[in-house]
């Protein structure tokens, strides 16, 4: 596995300020697959200075030219899609077919969508006797997570570049190899020096320095609600804009008229995807009392088919965290119908696909984000009860509704306090806004709504 021994700064790979390194470990076999620099505050400062120096020219680059660079970036990523998939598989442990279909393909599609939006977005408009301009907000500090490493990078960097912003990226320390590959792609796509900069490192060092840096105008962060809360507080002291995509405890509401078998099978697959390490996963399945036992049996059978084929979780720490939640679910009275806390393999950070029945809304496993392959099945009495349960957490990121009649599903979904709802298994749309209500975050990613996060508004009156 290839890894650079420097940071990407002002269009070139340069030595980091210190000698500390981060070892990248494959979660499948616990073997080291790469080493990257543990960037220091000095590296972040140098990267922000490079981004600030590059900002005036990039901000005034015609949108068509920015679009051309993004199209070139999409093409470079597409040409390296196999390498992307292999890299994510090595650093995250994702099965290769999933890496090919999701970890490689989705970022390419998102990059392409922003190439089109950069060329077509109305950056100015007439409003009465005023001309209203949308201008880049400035230097963006992007801090990305490990669960969808390249997708989360592209979902922040592509709209920022389309808007005319410059960027300093601090990727998750678990999965920095795909970030280095992305920096190579940016370079090969002809993006001017300083427009994109990469500093690998720890969140408590490089990440904190990026959030606190006075030269950063916007912090875009994806990760836990607890860390997002601290970032918002730090940024708030400087009246600095934040875009936060945080945790989730999404409800999969199966109304009585739904095709139960399809709804349950798709719901289980959703939770097990990416080893359960998806912030928008439908980890709470809500089923009417009259069909509850049937749904539990279907869910248990579906989960049992996965075995360890879903891949491991990202680290030993994450494995222990997920297994701890499973043990807590048992201790609080939930009934295990599939899986459990025992690891399915002696080596690697695997967690058994797990399904709990007899879960009540107040249980820990029904309230807190587990971030592993764990599904809770809850019963409800009627639609009002289902809505109360669905909205009864601090989160509001995503969800699903199933019904025999689409209008019935839509009516229920409109009452849910969540940012994105799939109706009867609706397909992923890279142009649809993604983001949360309540403690699931602030702002939106993807599509035109994601682009506007990186723009500020100015009006001229005539």
Legacy VTK file of the C-alpha trace (Angstrom):
# vtk DataFile Version 3.0
C-alpha trace
ASCII
DATASET POLYDATA
POINTS 462 float
0.000 0.000 0.000
1.432 3.351 -1.088
1.521 6.237 1.381
3.146 9.659 1.212
5.492 10.673 4.003
4.522 14.348 3.758
1.530 16.660 3.618
0.046 18.128 0.433
0.690 21.868 0.712
0.446 24.569 -1.937
0.441 22.109 -4.823
3.280 19.823 -3.681
4.094 17.074 -1.183
6.199 18.571 1.602
7.687 17.215 4.834
5.550 17.636 7.935
6.835 19.773 10.784
7.386 16.831 13.128
8.498 13.220 12.906
5.393 11.581 14.407
3.479 9.150 12.202
0.121 7.420 12.216
-0.009 3.730 11.378
-2.940 2.646 9.216
-4.188 -0.817 10.178
-6.375 -3.153 8.115
-9.362 -4.110 10.330
-9.641 -7.546 8.695
-6.250 -8.922 9.720
-4.896 -6.164 12.015
-1.843 -5.672 9.805
-0.250 -2.275 9.157
-0.909 -1.218 5.564
0.522 2.295 5.597
1.966 5.172 7.570
1.209 8.878 7.225
2.491 11.989 9.007
0.793 13.109 12.192
0.536 16.762 11.238
1.061 19.442 13.873
-0.411 22.894 14.398
2.468 24.316 12.350
1.405 22.199 9.374
-2.176 23.396 9.674
-0.998 27.002 9.838
1.100 26.555 6.692
-1.836 24.936 4.882
-4.263 27.697 5.879
-1.772 30.342 4.751
-1.456 28.608 1.392
-5.238 28.444 1.065
-5.608 32.141 1.932
-2.957 33.104 -0.609
-4.723 31.091 -3.327
-8.202 32.374 -2.465
-8.367 35.673 -4.437
-7.457 34.082 -7.746
-9.649 31.010 -7.306
-12.638 33.024 -6.046
-12.555 35.141 -9.190
-11.946 32.233 -11.556
-14.967 31.998 -13.892
-17.442 29.295 -12.794
-16.986 27.545 -16.145
-13.276 27.081 -15.447
-13.960 25.823 -11.925
-16.433 23.405 -13.470
-13.765 22.210 -15.897
-11.344 21.450 -13.056
-14.064 19.503 -11.227
-14.893 17.568 -14.379
-11.213 16.720 -14.725
-11.169 15.609 -11.083
-14.153 13.351 -11.726
-12.357 11.828 -14.703
-9.155 11.211 -12.752
-11.099 9.542 -9.950
-12.997 7.429 -12.476
-9.736 6.295 -14.075
-8.489 5.204 -10.629
-11.728 3.655 -9.381
-10.188 0.219 -8.881
-7.333 1.685 -6.849
-9.823 3.692 -4.798
-11.805 0.573 -3.971
-8.685 -1.399 -3.036
-7.426 1.457 -0.860
-10.675 1.800 1.081
-10.853 -1.963 1.493
-7.339 -1.968 2.951
-7.847 0.887 5.416
-11.530 0.370 6.362
-11.933 -3.387 5.912
-14.921 -2.970 3.620
-15.546 -5.993 1.350
-14.188 -5.194 -2.096
-17.537 -5.426 -3.955
-19.036 -2.849 -1.572
-15.980 -0.639 -1.944
-16.351 -0.797 -5.717
-20.101 -0.131 -5.742
-20.220 2.538 -3.031
-16.880 3.815 -1.740
-15.524 4.362 -5.266
-18.608 4.930 -7.415
-20.517 7.401 -5.237
-17.690 9.968 -4.880
-17.181 9.923 -8.642
-20.880 10.646 -9.172
-20.853 13.438 -6.586
-17.771 15.052 -8.125
-19.523 14.963 -11.490
-22.651 16.550 -10.046
-20.642 19.525 -8.786
-18.911 19.937 -12.121
-22.373 20.452 -13.589
-23.599 22.680 -10.756
-20.518 24.917 -10.923
-21.350 25.605 -14.561
-25.087 26.164 -14.113
-25.631 27.646 -10.646
-27.011 31.246 -10.681
-24.273 33.064 -8.779
-26.086 36.376 -9.358
-29.670 37.477 -9.804
-31.776 40.621 -10.139
-34.208 41.426 -7.313
-36.043 44.646 -8.028
-33.472 47.440 -8.084
-30.797 45.169 -6.582
-28.267 42.721 -7.949
-27.676 39.873 -5.529
-24.370 38.002 -5.690
-23.451 34.668 -4.142
-19.752 34.735 -3.331
-17.380 32.147 -1.833
-17.278 32.240 1.938
-13.471 31.906 1.951
-11.131 29.280 3.366
-12.845 26.038 4.378
-11.546 23.720 7.069
-12.933 20.267 6.202
-12.770 17.503 8.809
-13.988 14.150 7.536
-14.839 10.791 9.143
-13.611 7.271 8.487
-16.846 5.451 7.648
-17.205 6.684 4.042
-13.751 8.212 3.700
-13.630 9.334 0.072
-17.332 10.122 -0.262
-17.214 12.462 2.727
-14.144 14.208 1.326
-15.748 14.768 -2.064
-19.051 15.854 -0.488
-17.187 18.733 1.187
-14.324 19.583 -1.151
-16.238 19.468 -4.452
-18.925 22.019 -3.492
-16.335 24.212 -1.794
-14.241 24.328 -4.979
-17.349 24.846 -7.096
-18.253 27.839 -4.925
-14.799 29.376 -5.335
-13.516 28.521 -1.857
-10.115 27.099 -1.008
-9.772 24.126 1.315
-7.644 22.562 4.028
-8.636 18.935 4.599
-7.997 16.975 7.799
-9.178 13.385 7.187
-9.876 10.769 9.839
-6.709 9.208 11.215
-8.073 5.675 10.631
-8.507 6.142 6.879
-6.018 8.716 5.540
-4.778 6.708 2.540
-7.831 7.489 0.423
-7.342 11.180 1.290
-3.802 11.029 -0.050
-5.096 9.385 -3.211
-7.630 12.215 -3.511
-4.858 14.815 -3.194
-3.037 13.115 -6.061
-6.215 13.268 -8.123
-6.679 16.977 -7.373
-3.113 17.589 -8.483
-3.540 15.584 -11.677
-6.802 17.407 -12.434
-4.914 20.690 -12.655
-6.445 22.419 -9.650
-4.168 25.416 -8.934
-1.627 25.243 -6.127
-2.974 26.208 -2.723
-6.630 25.737 -3.650
-6.648 22.319 -1.973
-4.336 21.319 0.881
-4.153 18.126 2.942
-2.882 17.711 6.503
-3.141 14.220 7.979
-3.118 14.000 11.745
-5.014 13.497 14.971
-8.271 15.268 15.605
-7.069 16.519 18.972
-4.045 18.160 17.344
-4.478 18.937 13.644
-8.265 19.010 13.794
-8.359 21.344 16.764
-5.771 23.634 15.188
-7.880 23.828 12.029
-11.057 24.712 13.936
-9.286 27.368 15.996
-7.303 28.943 13.163
-8.354 32.574 12.558
-7.690 32.168 8.837
-10.486 29.595 8.443
-13.878 31.065 7.522
-16.021 27.919 7.656
-15.569 24.573 9.388
-17.340 21.626 7.746
-17.329 18.584 10.015
-18.857 15.117 9.822
-18.663 12.932 12.902
-20.130 12.441 16.344
-22.562 14.851 17.941
-20.269 15.199 20.959
-17.337 16.423 18.842
-19.649 18.551 16.711
-20.895 20.285 19.839
-17.313 21.215 20.816
-16.522 22.432 17.305
-19.650 24.601 17.264
-18.721 26.134 20.606
-15.170 26.920 19.477
-16.296 28.320 16.140
-19.070 30.299 17.805
-16.572 32.223 19.888
-15.135 33.596 16.643
-18.563 33.928 14.930
-17.276 31.398 12.393
-19.772 29.476 10.269
-20.058 25.734 10.750
-21.648 22.959 8.711
-22.163 19.878 10.867
-23.333 16.436 9.793
-23.572 14.480 13.022
-25.164 11.397 14.545
-28.379 9.569 13.797
-30.826 7.050 15.207
-33.084 6.767 12.217
-36.497 5.117 12.296
-37.704 2.635 9.683
-41.476 2.882 10.042
-43.420 -0.027 8.544
-47.100 0.873 8.374
-49.691 -1.953 8.484
-50.440 -1.727 4.755
-46.797 -2.219 3.723
-45.231 -5.214 2.022
-43.785 -6.503 5.289
-41.246 -8.973 3.891
-39.729 -6.419 1.528
-39.686 -3.668 4.134
-37.970 -5.887 6.702
-35.398 -7.343 4.305
-34.432 -3.953 2.886
-34.350 -2.535 6.407
-31.977 -5.215 7.670
-29.737 -4.752 4.632
-29.652 -1.010 5.305
-28.447 -1.529 8.878
-25.825 -4.132 7.950
-24.437 -2.077 5.057
-20.873 -0.866 5.712
-20.876 -3.009 8.865
-23.474 -0.721 10.394
-21.087 2.230 10.261
-23.524 4.618 8.596
-24.879 7.688 10.370
-28.154 7.505 8.430
-28.744 3.772 9.019
-32.325 2.806 9.919
-31.323 1.257 13.238
-34.837 1.370 14.735
-37.461 -0.734 12.955
-40.992 0.217 14.006
-43.701 -2.407 13.392
-47.398 -2.490 14.271
-48.215 -4.830 17.141
-50.366 -7.096 14.935
-47.421 -7.890 12.635
-44.621 -7.598 15.154
-43.815 -11.276 15.692
-43.750 -11.918 11.952
-41.408 -8.966 11.424
-39.046 -10.131 14.167
-38.811 -13.594 12.613
-38.115 -12.108 9.189
-35.447 -9.771 10.590
-33.702 -12.553 12.498
-33.618 -14.766 9.411
-32.322 -11.936 7.227
-29.542 -11.013 9.667
-28.441 -14.626 10.054
-27.613 -14.781 6.338
-24.882 -12.165 6.640
-22.483 -13.918 9.029
-19.138 -12.098 8.865
-19.556 -11.209 5.175
-20.409 -7.612 6.067
-16.795 -6.970 7.046
-15.315 -5.723 10.324
-15.787 -2.439 12.123
-12.944 0.039 11.822
-10.958 -0.568 15.020
-10.612 -2.592 18.196
-12.003 0.394 20.095
-15.076 0.495 17.864
-15.528 -3.258 18.222
-15.534 -2.983 22.002
-17.931 -0.041 21.851
-20.456 -1.920 19.725
-20.184 -5.100 21.770
-20.695 -2.997 24.897
-23.977 -1.694 23.499
-25.103 -5.233 22.702
-24.374 -6.292 26.276
-26.256 -3.249 27.563
-29.255 -4.141 25.424
-29.382 -7.600 26.992
-28.932 -6.149 30.487
-31.819 -3.726 29.971
-34.210 -6.506 28.949
-34.132 -6.570 25.157
-34.326 -10.026 23.557
-31.534 -11.189 21.244
-32.942 -12.937 18.165
-29.781 -12.820 16.039
-26.115 -12.261 16.741
-24.803 -11.127 20.099
-21.656 -9.734 21.714
-19.340 -12.634 20.779
-17.028 -11.876 17.844
-17.521 -14.231 14.858
-13.757 -14.437 14.219
-10.710 -14.681 16.456
-8.762 -12.198 14.340
-10.003 -8.907 12.948
-12.478 -6.464 14.428
-15.695 -8.227 13.475
-19.094 -7.900 15.150
-21.921 -10.364 14.606
-24.956 -8.962 12.756
-27.338 -8.471 15.662
-31.098 -8.034 15.983
-32.939 -7.172 19.194
-36.664 -7.710 19.794
-38.835 -6.430 22.665
-36.996 -3.114 22.570
-38.750 -0.216 24.296
-38.209 3.423 23.285
-36.441 4.315 26.529
-33.719 1.650 26.231
-30.171 2.768 25.543
-30.012 0.817 22.286
-33.124 2.689 21.090
-31.756 6.122 21.989
-28.001 6.183 21.370
-26.084 5.790 18.126
-24.274 2.446 18.181
-22.486 2.646 14.804
-22.345 -1.066 14.262
-24.482 -3.858 12.737
-27.180 -3.724 15.420
-30.933 -3.428 14.745
-33.628 -2.739 17.333
-37.201 -3.797 16.502
-39.881 -1.827 18.346
-43.664 -2.296 18.350
-46.230 0.484 18.115
-49.972 0.653 18.762
-51.151 3.079 16.073
-49.748 5.766 13.766
-49.642 8.425 16.457
-47.671 6.057 18.669
-45.323 5.260 15.776
-44.749 8.967 15.186
-44.062 9.553 18.880
-41.459 6.781 18.893
-39.912 7.841 15.574
-39.479 11.437 16.779
-38.517 10.425 20.304
-34.731 10.811 20.140
-32.349 13.781 20.066
-31.496 12.897 16.464
-33.206 13.598 13.151
-30.921 12.642 10.292
-32.768 10.125 8.124
-35.484 7.501 8.089
-37.830 5.386 6.012
-41.565 4.830 5.689
-43.261 1.860 4.043
-46.947 1.671 3.117
-49.162 0.046 0.511
-50.177 3.501 -0.676
-47.480 6.056 -1.481
-49.624 8.986 -0.361
-50.074 7.332 3.037
-46.307 6.966 3.399
-45.671 10.557 2.329
-48.238 11.888 4.807
-46.462 10.080 7.641
-43.001 11.109 6.461
-44.005 14.781 6.412
-44.671 14.539 10.161
-41.246 13.067 10.959
-38.613 15.358 12.476
-35.807 14.273 10.186
-33.875 15.621 7.238
-34.252 12.795 4.724
-36.847 10.019 4.412
-36.921 7.151 1.908
-40.405 6.164 0.742
-40.928 2.452 0.029
-37.213 1.916 -0.552
-36.502 5.067 -2.554
-33.094 5.124 -4.258
-30.143 7.262 -3.165
-30.076 10.589 -4.987
-26.705 12.421 -5.028
-28.491 15.676 -5.884
-30.880 15.591 -2.914
-29.907 17.585 0.193
-28.607 15.486 3.085
-28.482 16.696 6.670
-30.272 16.596 9.961
-32.779 18.113 12.320
-32.123 18.563 16.045
-28.748 17.216 17.234
-28.039 15.526 13.897
-26.454 18.687 12.604
-26.567 22.088 10.970
-26.622 22.635 7.209
-26.900 20.345 4.223
-24.600 18.400 1.915
-24.999 17.285 -1.716
-26.674 18.986 -4.649
-27.453 22.680 -4.922
-28.236 22.915 -1.208
-24.758 21.598 -0.441
-23.219 24.209 -2.738
-24.946 27.118 -1.006
-23.367 26.151 2.329
-20.090 27.501 0.929
-21.536 30.770 -0.388
-22.357 34.101 1.237
-24.735 36.720 -0.113
-24.094 40.322 -1.119
-26.599 42.767 -2.601
-25.945 45.948 -4.588
-28.738 48.520 -4.862
-29.102 50.745 -7.942
LINES 1 463
462 0 1 2 3 4 5 6 7 8 9 10 11 12 13 14 15 16 17 18 19 20 21 22 23 24 25 26 27 28 29 30 31 32 33 34 35 36 37 38 39 40 41 42 43 44 45 46 47 48 49 50 51 52 53 54 55 56 57 58 59 60 61 62 63 64 65 66 67 68 69 70 71 72 73 74 75 76 77 78 79 80 81 82 83 84 85 86 87 88 89 90 91 92 93 94 95 96 97 98 99 100 101 102 103 104 105 106 107 108 109 110 111 112 113 114 115 116 117 118 119 120 121 122 123 124 125 126 127 128 129 130 131 132 133 134 135 136 137 138 139 140 141 142 143 144 145 146 147 148 149 150 151 152 153 154 155 156 157 158 159 160 161 162 163 164 165 166 167 168 169 170 171 172 173 174 175 176 177 178 179 180 181 182 183 184 185 186 187 188 189 190 191 192 193 194 195 196 197 198 199 200 201 202 203 204 205 206 207 208 209 210 211 212 213 214 215 216 217 218 219 220 221 222 223 224 225 226 227 228 229 230 231 232 233 234 235 236 237 238 239 240 241 242 243 244 245 246 247 248 249 250 251 252 253 254 255 256 257 258 259 260 261 262 263 264 265 266 267 268 269 270 271 272 273 274 275 276 277 278 279 280 281 282 283 284 285 286 287 288 289 290 291 292 293 294 295 296 297 298 299 300 301 302 303 304 305 306 307 308 309 310 311 312 313 314 315 316 317 318 319 320 321 322 323 324 325 326 327 328 329 330 331 332 333 334 335 336 337 338 339 340 341 342 343 344 345 346 347 348 349 350 351 352 353 354 355 356 357 358 359 360 361 362 363 364 365 366 367 368 369 370 371 372 373 374 375 376 377 378 379 380 381 382 383 384 385 386 387 388 389 390 391 392 393 394 395 396 397 398 399 400 401 402 403 404 405 406 407 408 409 410 411 412 413 414 415 416 417 418 419 420 421 422 423 424 425 426 427 428 429 430 431 432 433 434 435 436 437 438 439 440 441 442 443 444 445 446 447 448 449 450 451 452 453 454 455 456 457 458 459 460 461
